[in-house]
Amino acid sequence: MPALFITRDDVRSNEIIALLDAHLTLMRSLSPPESVHALDLEGLRGPDITFWRAEMAGELVGCGALKELNNTAGEIKSMHTAAAHRGKGIAAALLRYVMTTARERGYQQLFLETGSQPGFEPARLLYKQFGFSVCPPFAGYVLDPNSVFMTIDL
């Protein structure tokens, strides 16, 4: 398998916009509208967000973002692997990268929200493998049967 390169991205290229559109389409196909918490393009360009792209052999294969909640905590956002590249360890590599960045920033805790539906099971399993556990809603989220909230102490 070719090497995976993860770099910062300004969320402006047609290529990344298409990947994020695929991400939103998938999220909307799995969850009711009121339970889709994915950020739009402007939200991903915000000053509190760091966004990364993942490439293999020059091809965009995934993305992920880290939102600063405060100076000791962050939230993982917009983790997505292109459909043709799922099962290759890209999400795990992105998650490792985001977690390392959070530790380097001095964050003591990371949070995330994902779906409760069967289509989100691979994501939930990945986060559990990395040590995340279920937690109550955080940062303005509310209890929602379509959401699973998770956290890890770093």
N, CA, C and O of each residue as an XYZ file, in Angstrom:
616
protein
N       0.847     -1.180      0.000
C       0.000      0.000      0.000
C       0.892      1.243      0.000
O       1.879      1.291      0.735
N       0.560      2.248     -0.813
C       1.356      3.477     -0.835
C       1.300      4.190      0.514
O       0.390      3.970      1.313
N       2.291      5.046      0.750
C       2.339      5.814      1.997
C       1.163      6.779      2.073
O       0.677      7.272      1.055
N       0.722      7.036      3.281
C      -0.359      7.981      3.538
C       0.259      9.288      4.006
O       1.097      9.296      4.908
N      -0.150     10.387      3.397
C       0.327     11.715      3.780
C      -0.849     12.524      4.296
O      -1.880     12.628      3.632
N      -0.691     13.099      5.487
C      -1.727     13.917      6.108
C      -1.192     15.336      6.202
O      -0.144     15.579      6.801
N      -1.930     16.279      5.598
C      -1.500     17.684      5.587
C      -2.696     18.590      5.880
O      -3.847     18.210      5.670
N      -2.397     19.798      6.370
C      -3.462     20.776      6.613
C      -4.075     21.200      5.292
O      -3.422     21.169      4.249
N      -5.331     21.595      5.349
C      -6.062     21.983      4.156
C      -6.952     23.179      4.499
O      -7.452     23.290      5.619
N      -7.144     24.072      3.527
C      -7.958     25.267      3.779
C      -9.429     25.094      3.397
O     -10.192     26.059      3.450
N      -9.834     23.903      3.018
C     -11.223     23.552      2.712
C     -11.766     24.437      1.576
O     -12.872     24.969      1.669
N     -10.978     24.582      0.514
C     -11.408     25.426     -0.597
C     -11.322     24.744     -1.966
O     -11.959     25.199     -2.916
N     -10.558     23.675     -2.080
C     -10.398     23.035     -3.392
C     -11.664     22.262     -3.766
O     -12.395     21.789     -2.895
N     -11.909     22.141     -5.060
C     -13.064     21.374     -5.539
C     -12.995     19.932     -5.058
O     -14.017     19.318     -4.753
N     -11.788     19.402     -4.993
C     -11.577     18.013     -4.590
C     -12.029     17.782     -3.141
O     -12.732     16.813     -2.855
N     -11.627     18.668     -2.241
C     -11.996     18.489     -0.828
C     -13.482     18.789     -0.636
O     -14.149     18.147      0.175
N     -13.997     19.762     -1.379
C     -15.426     20.076     -1.293
C     -16.257     18.875     -1.741
O     -17.289     18.584     -1.138
N     -15.826     18.183     -2.781
C     -16.535     16.981     -3.255
C     -16.493     15.871     -2.197
O     -17.492     15.185     -1.979
N     -15.344     15.696     -1.542
C     -15.245     14.674     -0.495
C     -16.169     15.018      0.671
O     -16.839     14.139      1.213
N     -16.207     16.285      1.055
C     -17.079     16.693      2.150
C     -18.555     16.598      1.761
O     -19.405     16.319      2.606
N     -18.853     16.827      0.498
C     -20.225     16.645      0.023
C     -20.625     15.171      0.142
O     -21.743     14.857      0.550
N     -19.712     14.280     -0.212
C     -19.973     12.842     -0.060
C     -20.187     12.496      1.417
O     -21.052     11.688      1.753
N     -19.393     13.115      2.292
C     -19.522     12.908      3.735
C     -20.915     13.336      4.208
O     -21.596     12.583      4.904
N     -21.334     14.549      3.825
C     -22.646     15.040      4.238
C     -23.777     14.186      3.663
O     -24.767     13.921      4.345
N     -23.632     13.766      2.430
C     -24.640     12.903      1.813
C     -24.781     11.602      2.598
O     -25.894     11.144      2.854
N     -23.655     11.011      2.977
C     -23.684      9.784      3.772
C     -24.329     10.031      5.131
O     -25.176      9.252      5.566
N     -23.932     11.115      5.806
C     -24.491     11.416      7.124
C     -26.011     11.592      7.030
O     -26.758     11.101      7.877
N     -26.451     12.298      5.994
C     -27.889     12.544      5.821
C     -28.646     11.269      5.447
O     -29.844     11.167      5.712
N     -27.972     10.305      4.841
C     -28.630      9.043      4.500
C     -28.774      8.132      5.718
O     -29.607      7.226      5.721
N     -27.974      8.367      6.741
C     -27.970      7.503      7.923
C     -28.719      8.082      9.115
O     -29.163      7.340      9.991
N     -28.861      9.403      9.151
C     -29.450     10.062     10.320
C     -30.563     11.015      9.902
O     -30.532     11.556      8.796
N     -31.548     11.227     10.781
C     -32.558     12.242     10.482
C     -31.899     13.631     10.462
O     -30.876     13.833     11.117
N     -32.470     14.583      9.722
C     -31.844     15.901      9.547
C     -31.452     16.583     10.858
O     -30.384     17.189     10.945
N     -32.302     16.490     11.870
C     -32.016     17.178     13.136
C     -30.858     16.528     13.907
O     -30.377     17.092     14.890
N     -30.421     15.371     13.473
C     -29.337     14.660     14.158
C     -28.044     14.630     13.355
O     -27.105     13.926     13.727
N     -27.979     15.378     12.266
C     -26.735     15.483     11.492
C     -25.976     16.694     12.026
O     -26.413     17.833     11.866
N     -24.841     16.434     12.661
C     -24.072     17.499     13.308
C     -22.779     17.827     12.564
O     -21.887     18.467     13.121
N     -22.676     17.393     11.313
C     -21.481     17.685     10.514
C     -21.443     19.174     10.197
O     -22.470     19.779      9.892
N     -20.259     19.754     10.272
C     -20.094     21.166      9.954
C     -20.155     21.392      8.450
O     -19.725     20.541      7.670
N     -20.687     22.535      8.047
C     -20.662     22.900      6.634
C     -19.280     23.477      6.294
O     -18.412     23.568      7.162
N     -19.084     23.860      5.039
C     -17.776     24.349      4.597
C     -17.318     25.555      5.398
O     -16.164     25.607      5.824
N     -18.196     26.524      5.611
C     -17.807     27.710      6.377
C     -17.435     27.331      7.811
O     -16.475     27.860      8.371
N     -18.196     26.419      8.392
C     -17.874     25.967      9.737
C     -16.498     25.320      9.820
O     -15.776     25.505     10.800
N     -16.138     24.563      8.792
C     -14.822     23.903      8.764
C     -13.679     24.883      8.488
O     -12.510     24.553      8.688
N     -14.023     26.083      8.030
C     -13.007     27.112      7.780
C     -12.846     28.049      8.979
O     -12.057     28.993      8.924
N     -13.580     27.797     10.050
C     -13.560     28.675     11.214
C     -12.215     28.700     11.921
O     -11.416     27.775     11.775
N     -11.965     29.750     12.683
C     -10.676     29.901     13.372
C     -10.428     28.865     14.463
O      -9.285     28.665     14.873
N     -11.480     28.206     14.939
C     -11.336     27.199     15.992
C     -11.175     25.790     15.428
O     -11.153     24.819     16.184
N     -11.060     25.671     14.088
C     -10.974     24.369     13.420
C      -9.624     24.216     12.732
O      -9.140     25.137     12.073
N      -9.025     23.045     12.894
C      -7.873     22.642     12.089
C      -8.351     21.467     11.252
O      -8.870     20.485     11.783
N      -8.173     21.572      9.943
C      -8.692     20.577      9.018
C      -7.534     19.938      8.267
O      -6.614     20.626      7.824
N      -7.586     18.615      8.125
C      -6.536     17.879      7.415
C      -7.113     17.053      6.277
O      -8.261     16.612      6.325
N      -6.302     16.855      5.265
C      -6.605     15.948      4.161
C      -5.612     14.801      4.222
O      -4.473     14.977      4.655
N      -6.045     13.632      3.788
C      -5.175     12.459      3.725
C      -5.069     12.045      2.267
O      -6.081     11.937      1.574
N      -3.848     11.811      1.798
C      -3.612     11.419      0.405
C      -2.723     10.187      0.350
O      -1.829      9.996      1.174
N      -3.002      9.360     -0.649
C      -2.152      8.214     -0.985
C      -1.877      8.298     -2.479
O      -2.805      8.411     -3.280
N      -0.605      8.242     -2.854
C      -0.215      8.281     -4.267
C      -0.865      9.462     -4.982
O      -1.293      9.343     -6.130
N      -0.935     10.608     -4.292
C      -1.482     11.819     -4.880
C      -2.993     11.876     -4.945
O      -3.549     12.831     -5.488
N      -3.675     10.872     -4.401
C      -5.141     10.830     -4.433
C      -5.709     11.162     -3.059
O      -5.247     10.626     -2.051
N      -6.699     12.036     -3.011
C      -7.392     12.365     -1.777
C      -8.191     11.151     -1.323
O      -9.045     10.655     -2.057
N      -7.916     10.674     -0.117
C      -8.577      9.454      0.367
C      -9.348      9.655      1.671
O     -10.101      8.774      2.087
N      -9.166     10.804      2.315
C      -9.868     11.023      3.567
C      -9.617     12.401      4.122
O      -8.828     13.179      3.586
N     -10.318     12.691      5.227
C     -10.151     13.979      5.896
C     -10.576     13.854      7.350
O     -11.204     12.876      7.757
N     -10.219     14.862      8.111
C     -10.607     14.940      9.506
C     -10.328     16.328     10.030
O      -9.544     17.074      9.444
N     -10.966     16.676     11.131
C     -10.787     18.007     11.695
C     -10.779     17.935     13.215
O     -11.280     16.988     13.823
N     -10.191     18.971     13.805
C     -10.138     19.117     15.251
C     -10.645     20.509     15.601
O     -10.099     21.518     15.154
N     -11.689     20.541     16.400
C     -12.269     21.807     16.853
C     -11.814     22.065     18.277
O     -11.919     21.192     19.138
N     -11.310     23.260     18.521
C     -10.923     23.619     19.885
C     -12.165     24.016     20.658
O     -12.862     24.961     20.286
N     -12.441     23.296     21.733
C     -13.568     23.632     22.606
C     -13.147     24.660     23.642
O     -13.887     25.595     23.949
N     -11.951     24.473     24.173
C     -11.307     25.429     25.087
C      -9.825     25.061     25.097
O      -9.405     24.208     24.315
N      -9.028     25.678     25.957
C      -7.591     25.412     25.880
C      -7.168     24.067     26.457
O      -5.977     23.755     26.469
N      -8.125     23.255     26.939
C      -7.776     21.919     27.433
C      -8.576     20.801     26.767
O      -8.395     19.631     27.105
N      -9.461     21.147     25.823
C     -10.307     20.105     25.223
C     -10.603     20.415     23.760
O     -10.686     21.572     23.349
N     -10.758     19.342     22.990
C     -11.101     19.478     21.583
C     -12.159     18.471     21.191
O     -12.459     17.527     21.923
N     -12.722     18.703     19.998
C     -13.739     17.810     19.449
C     -13.308     17.359     18.057
O     -12.907     18.176     17.229
N     -13.392     16.075     17.810
C     -13.091     15.531     16.491
C     -14.308     15.751     15.598
O     -15.437     15.446     15.983
N     -14.064     16.284     14.402
C     -15.134     16.587     13.451
C     -14.771     16.043     12.070
O     -13.596     15.858     11.751
N     -15.782     15.796     11.269
C     -15.649     15.506      9.832
C     -14.636     14.426      9.486
O     -13.907     14.541      8.500
N     -14.593     13.375     10.299
C     -13.753     12.223      9.945
C     -14.451     11.488      8.809
O     -15.603     11.074      8.939
N     -13.744     11.329      7.697
C     -14.355     10.661      6.548
C     -13.272     10.006      5.699
O     -12.218     10.593      5.452
N     -13.545      8.792      5.262
C     -12.686      8.080      4.317
C     -13.477      7.870      3.040
O     -14.624      7.425      3.074
N     -12.859      8.194      1.911
C     -13.508      7.986      0.612
C     -13.940      6.525      0.501
O     -13.210      5.622      0.909
N     -15.132      6.303     -0.054
C     -15.729      4.964     -0.105
C     -14.783      3.925     -0.700
O     -14.714      2.803     -0.200
N     -14.064      4.274     -1.743
C     -13.180      3.316     -2.419
C     -11.965      2.933     -1.582
O     -11.237      2.004     -1.932
N     -11.742      3.644     -0.477
C     -10.539      3.404      0.321
C     -10.829      2.958      1.750
O      -9.924      2.924      2.584
N     -12.062      2.622      2.034
C     -12.393      2.159      3.388
C     -11.768      0.792      3.635
O     -11.619     -0.011      2.714
N     -11.409      0.542      4.875
C     -10.816     -0.741      5.248
C      -9.312     -0.800      5.047
O      -8.708     -1.866      5.172
N      -8.702      0.340      4.735
C      -7.249      0.379      4.501
C      -6.474      1.020      5.653
O      -5.262      1.207      5.555
N      -7.161      1.354      6.734
C      -6.488      1.949      7.884
C      -6.371      3.456      7.825
O      -5.671      4.050      8.645
N      -7.032      4.083      6.886
C      -6.939      5.537      6.736
C      -7.569      6.253      7.925
O      -6.978      7.190      8.462
N      -8.752      5.832      8.342
C      -9.415      6.469      9.482
C      -8.568      6.326     10.746
O      -8.462      7.270     11.529
N      -7.972      5.165     10.947
C      -7.127      4.965     12.126
C      -5.913      5.892     12.084
O      -5.535      6.465     13.106
N      -5.303      6.043     10.910
C      -4.149      6.938     10.777
C      -4.553      8.386     11.038
O      -3.834      9.120     11.716
N      -5.694      8.796     10.505
C      -6.180     10.156     10.754
C      -6.477     10.365     12.238
O      -6.121     11.396     12.808
N      -7.123      9.392     12.852
C      -7.443      9.507     14.276
C      -6.174      9.608     15.112
O      -6.097     10.433     16.022
N      -5.189      8.785     14.814
C      -3.893      8.857     15.506
C      -3.289     10.258     15.373
O      -2.795     10.827     16.347
N      -3.335     10.801     14.162
C      -2.771     12.116     13.870
C      -3.504     13.208     14.664
O      -2.865     14.072     15.266
N      -4.817     13.168     14.665
C      -5.608     14.158     15.394
C      -5.322     14.057     16.891
O      -5.159     15.076     17.563
N      -5.260     12.838     17.412
C      -4.990     12.655     18.839
C      -3.598     13.154     19.207
O      -3.419     13.767     20.259
N      -2.624     12.900     18.359
C      -1.262     13.394     18.605
C      -1.246     14.918     18.621
O      -0.625     15.528     19.492
N      -1.923     15.525     17.668
C      -1.997     16.985     17.613
C      -2.647     17.536     18.871
O      -2.175     18.523     19.435
N      -3.730     16.903     19.316
C      -4.415     17.347     20.536
C      -3.477     17.281     21.742
O      -3.448     18.199     22.561
N      -2.721     16.209     21.845
C      -1.757     16.084     22.959
C      -0.688     17.182     22.868
O      -0.327     17.791     23.875
N      -0.190     17.426     21.658
C       0.824     18.463     21.467
C       0.294     19.847     21.847
O       1.059     20.702     22.293
N      -0.984     20.066     21.675
C      -1.602     21.344     22.050
C      -1.869     21.443     23.546
O      -2.260     22.498     24.045
N      -1.659     20.358     24.249
C      -1.890     20.350     25.687
C      -3.321     20.034     26.080
O      -3.706     20.233     27.232
N      -4.116     19.544     25.131
C      -5.483     19.166     25.475
C      -5.434     17.981     26.441
O      -4.583     17.099     26.322
N      -6.338     17.980     27.373
C      -6.433     16.888     28.332
C      -7.568     15.930     27.991
O      -7.645     14.824     28.524
N      -8.458     16.377     27.084
C      -9.615     15.552     26.750
C     -10.046     15.819     25.311
O      -9.985     16.946     24.818
N     -10.482     14.751     24.658
C     -11.070     14.850     23.324
C     -12.484     14.307     23.391
O     -12.769     13.375     24.143
N     -13.368     14.897     22.596
C     -14.759     14.486     22.503
C     -15.111     14.244     21.047
O     -14.393     14.669     20.142
N     -16.230     13.554     20.831
C     -16.786     13.427     19.492
C     -18.246     13.034     19.602
O     -18.709     12.526     20.624
N     -18.956     13.288     18.508
C     -20.339     12.843     18.368
C     -20.394     12.015     17.104
O     -19.875     12.422     16.065
N     -21.023     10.854     17.190
C     -21.236     10.007     16.022
C     -22.649      9.447     16.101
O     -23.341      9.636     17.101
N     -23.066      8.774     15.073
C     -24.431      8.253     15.042
C     -24.598      6.966     15.822
O     -23.638      6.244     16.090
N     -25.853      6.697     16.181
C     -26.175      5.459     16.895
C     -26.670      4.364     15.952
O     -26.815      3.213     16.363
N     -26.930      4.713     14.697
C     -27.464      3.761     13.739
C     -26.411      2.716     13.344
O     -25.214      2.949     13.513
N     -26.854      1.564     12.818
C     -25.920      0.506     12.427
C     -24.831      0.959     11.451
O     -23.716      0.439     11.496
N     -25.129      1.903     10.583
C     -24.134      2.380      9.626
C     -22.943      3.065     10.271
O     -21.904      3.227      9.631
N     -23.075      3.467     11.522
C     -21.986      4.118     12.255
C     -21.192      3.134     13.113
O     -20.231      3.527     13.774
N     -21.584      1.863     13.106
C     -20.904      0.870     13.941
C     -19.397      0.813     13.679
O     -18.634      0.747     14.643
N     -18.928      0.833     12.428
C     -17.476      0.818     12.218
C     -16.771      2.012     12.875
O     -15.676      1.862     13.417
N     -17.386      3.176     12.830
C     -16.789      4.355     13.468
C     -16.751      4.173     14.984
O     -15.727      4.432     15.617
N     -17.857      3.731     15.560
C     -17.887      3.540     17.014
C     -16.847      2.519     17.456
O     -16.184      2.711     18.475
N     -16.702      1.439     16.701
C     -15.693      0.419     17.038
C     -14.282      0.984     16.953
O     -13.440      0.694     17.802
N     -14.026      1.789     15.927
C     -12.703      2.411     15.795
C     -12.404      3.277     17.011
O     -11.326      3.176     17.598
N     -13.344      4.121     17.387
C     -13.109      5.008     18.529
C     -12.912      4.200     19.810
O     -12.060      4.547     20.627
N     -13.678      3.140     19.996
C     -13.509      2.292     21.187
C     -12.125      1.643     21.191
O     -11.496      1.536     22.243
N     -11.649      1.210     20.026
C     -10.320      0.605     19.933
C      -9.229      1.587     20.350
O      -8.180      1.174     20.845
N      -9.463      2.865     20.156
C      -8.494      3.884     20.528
C      -8.673      4.366     21.962
O      -7.934      5.238     22.419
N      -9.644      3.808     22.673
C      -9.822      4.133     24.083
C     -10.950      5.106     24.392
O     -11.126      5.481     25.551
N     -11.710      5.519     23.405
C     -12.847      6.404     23.664
C     -13.948      5.618     24.361
O     -14.109      4.419     24.135
N     -14.697      6.302     25.204
C     -15.842      5.690     25.870
C     -17.038      6.626     25.765
O     -16.893      7.829     25.545
N     -18.219      6.047     25.925
C     -19.454      6.814     25.827
C     -19.528      7.799     26.990
O     -19.142      7.489     28.117
N     -20.034      8.992     26.687
C     -20.161     10.043     27.698
C     -21.474     10.794     27.467
O     -22.143     10.579     26.456
N     -21.838     11.665     28.394
C     -23.035     12.495     28.185
C     -22.772     13.533     27.087
O     -21.626     13.737     26.686
N     -23.830     14.184     26.604
C     -23.639     15.258     25.629
C     -22.697     16.329     26.182
O     -22.623     16.531     27.394
N     -21.995     17.000     25.306
C     -21.006     18.010     25.677
C     -21.171     19.227     24.773
O     -21.840     19.150     23.743
N     -20.576     20.328     25.147
C     -20.438     21.529     24.314
C     -21.713     21.935     23.571
O     -21.671     22.248     22.382
N     -22.832     21.928     24.270
C     -24.065     22.399     23.655
C     -24.902     21.327     22.963
O     -26.035     21.597     22.566
N     -24.365     20.118     22.812
C     -25.182     19.030     22.279
C     -26.251     18.671     23.305
O     -26.089     18.935     24.497
N     -27.333     18.075     22.845
C     -28.387     17.606     23.748
C     -28.579     16.110     23.542
O     -28.238     15.566     22.492
N     -29.122     15.462     24.546
C     -29.374     14.027     24.460
C     -30.227     13.747     23.229
O     -31.250     14.398     23.013
N     -29.804     12.777     22.424
C     -30.453     12.467     21.154
C     -30.302     10.966     20.923
O     -29.177     10.465     20.919
N     -31.398     10.236     20.730
C     -31.288      8.793     20.516
C     -30.520      8.430     19.237
O     -30.110      7.281     19.068
N     -30.329      9.391     18.350
C     -29.595      9.145     17.110
C     -28.109      9.464     17.226
O     -27.359      9.299     16.264
N     -27.685      9.919     18.399
C     -26.287     10.281     18.609
C     -25.652      9.450     19.707
O     -26.306      9.041     20.666
N     -24.356      9.212     19.541
C     -23.526      8.624     20.587
C     -22.403      9.634     20.836
O     -21.709     10.050     19.908
N     -22.239     10.015     22.090
C     -21.196     10.964     22.470
C     -20.075     10.174     23.127
O     -20.318      9.293     23.951
N     -18.841     10.504     22.749
C     -17.705      9.746     23.265
C     -16.592     10.706     23.680
O     -16.509     11.835     23.196
N     -15.735     10.225     24.595
C     -14.623     11.035     25.071
C     -13.441     10.142     25.413
O     -13.574      8.931     25.592
N     -12.285     10.780     25.496
C     -11.076     10.113     25.966
C     -10.236     11.131     26.725
O     -10.126     12.285     26.310
N      -9.645     10.705     27.836
C      -8.664     11.521     28.535
C      -7.318     11.276     27.888
O      -6.912     10.133     27.677
N      -6.633     12.358     27.578
C      -5.343     12.222     26.870
C      -4.170     12.146     27.825
O      -3.025     12.030     27.389
